[in-house]
């Protein structure tokens, strides 16, 4: 048996993928990884950032409403919020209307760290889109928004929450 490599029967199979879907996946994985590294310096993971943002947009919202928006079971959100509460970024307050439920608010530290995240996110976007002028950036963003809407994605909610591993410990 020879150790020589066998010729590729389909010469097109040896070329790099070039379709738009592949490029979206490649850039998405790259962008997510770089963003994770950047916010990791603040002691956060990307899912933490999304939750902080959602709480900041709607202070006093319930864990159940977060779960519904994220498309996950409420117990999953409890574990995510536990982590943010342990870091001092989120406060749970008993609901005045229904004492069985908690309302979620950013703490002072949570507001501060979210401000830093906004700065990091702006730099991250500028870095990723450096090859484009402002008009191209706006056009690309609009086109991607149309695709996301057509695919039924919830605006502002990363679909990765549904695939997060269960918290250990």
C-alpha positions in Angstrom: 0.0 0.0 0.0 1.4 3.3 -1.0 1.6 6.4 1.2 1.0 8.6 -1.8 -2.1 10.8 -1.5 -5.0 9.9 -3.8 -6.1 12.5 -6.3 -9.2 14.4 -5.4 -12.0 13.2 -7.7 -13.9 16.5 -7.6 -11.5 19.4 -8.1 -14.1 21.9 -6.7 -14.1 20.0 -3.4 -10.6 21.1 -2.7 -11.3 24.9 -2.9 -12.2 27.0 0.1 -15.9 27.7 0.7 -16.9 31.0 -0.8 -20.7 31.4 -0.3 -22.3 34.2 1.8 -23.6 31.7 4.4 -20.1 30.4 5.0 -18.7 34.0 5.3 -21.4 34.9 7.8 -20.6 31.9 9.9 -16.8 32.5 9.6 -17.2 36.2 10.5 -19.8 35.5 13.2 -17.5 33.0 15.0 -14.6 35.4 14.7 -16.6 38.3 16.0 -18.1 36.3 18.8 -14.7 35.0 19.9 -13.1 38.4 19.8 -16.0 40.0 21.7 -15.8 37.2 24.3 -12.1 37.9 24.8 -12.7 41.6 25.1 -15.5 41.4 27.7 -13.7 38.6 29.4 -11.2 41.2 30.7 -14.2 42.6 32.7 -15.0 39.2 34.1 -18.0 38.8 31.9 -19.0 36.3 29.2 -21.1 37.4 26.2 -24.3 35.9 27.7 -23.8 38.0 30.8 -23.6 41.1 28.6 -26.9 40.3 26.9 -28.6 39.9 30.2 -27.2 43.1 31.6 -28.4 45.0 28.5 -31.9 43.5 28.6 -32.2 44.4 32.3 -30.9 47.9 31.7 -33.5 48.4 28.9 -36.4 47.2 31.1 -35.5 47.7 34.8 -37.8 45.8 37.1 -38.5 43.0 34.6 -39.0 39.5 36.0 -36.8 36.5 35.5 -39.8 34.8 33.8 -40.0 37.6 31.2 -36.3 37.3 30.5 -36.7 33.5 30.0 -39.6 34.1 27.5 -37.6 36.7 25.5 -34.5 34.4 25.4 -36.5 31.3 24.6 -35.2 29.3 27.6 -36.8 27.7 30.6 -37.0 30.0 33.7 -34.7 27.9 35.7 -31.9 28.5 33.2 -32.3 32.3 33.7 -32.2 31.8 37.5 -28.7 30.3 37.1 -27.5 33.1 34.8 -28.9 35.8 37.1 -27.3 34.0 40.2 -23.9 34.5 38.5 -24.5 38.2 37.9 -25.8 38.7 41.4 -22.8 37.0 42.9 -20.6 39.4 40.9 -22.6 42.4 42.3 -24.0 43.5 38.9 -27.7 42.6 39.4 -30.1 43.1 42.3 -33.2 41.0 42.8 -36.0 42.9 44.6 -39.3 41.4 45.7 -42.1 42.5 43.6 -44.5 44.9 45.3 -47.4 43.4 43.3 -46.6 39.8 43.9 -44.2 38.9 46.7 -43.5 35.5 45.1 -41.7 37.1 42.3 -38.5 39.1 42.0 -37.8 42.2 39.8 -34.4 42.6 38.3 -32.3 45.8 38.4 -28.7 46.7 37.6 -26.6 47.6 40.7 -24.3 50.6 40.6 -21.5 48.3 39.6 -23.7 46.7 37.0 -24.4 50.1 35.4 -20.7 50.9 35.5 -19.6 47.7 33.9 -22.3 48.0 31.2 -20.9 51.4 30.4 -17.5 49.8 29.9 -19.1 47.1 27.8 -20.6 49.8 25.5 -17.2 51.3 25.0 -15.7 47.9 24.2 -18.6 47.0 21.9 -18.1 50.3 19.9 -14.4 49.6 19.5 -15.1 46.0 18.6 -17.5 47.1 15.9 -15.1 49.7 14.6 -12.3 47.0 14.4 -14.5 44.5 12.6 -15.8 47.0 10.1 -12.6 48.8 9.5 -12.5 47.7 5.9 -15.8 49.5 5.2 -16.7 53.2 4.9 -19.8 54.5 6.8 -22.1 54.0 3.9 -21.0 50.4 3.4 -21.4 49.8 7.2 -24.9 51.1 7.2 -25.9 49.1 4.1 -24.4 45.9 5.5 -26.2 46.4 8.8 -29.5 47.0 7.0 -29.0 43.9 4.8 -28.2 41.7 7.8 -31.2 43.1 9.6 -33.4 42.0 6.7 -31.9 38.5 6.7 -32.4 38.2 10.5 -36.0 39.4 10.3 -36.7 36.9 7.4 -35.2 34.1 9.5 -37.5 35.0 12.4 -34.7 36.0 14.8 -35.7 38.0 17.9 -34.3 41.5 17.6 -31.5 42.1 20.1 -31.4 38.5 21.4 -28.6 36.1 20.5 -29.9 32.7 19.7 -27.0 31.1 21.5 -28.8 31.3 24.9 -30.7 28.2 24.0 -27.4 26.2 23.6 -25.6 27.4 26.8 -24.3 24.6 28.9 -25.8 24.0 32.3 -24.0 25.9 35.1 -21.6 23.7 37.1 -21.5 23.8 40.8 
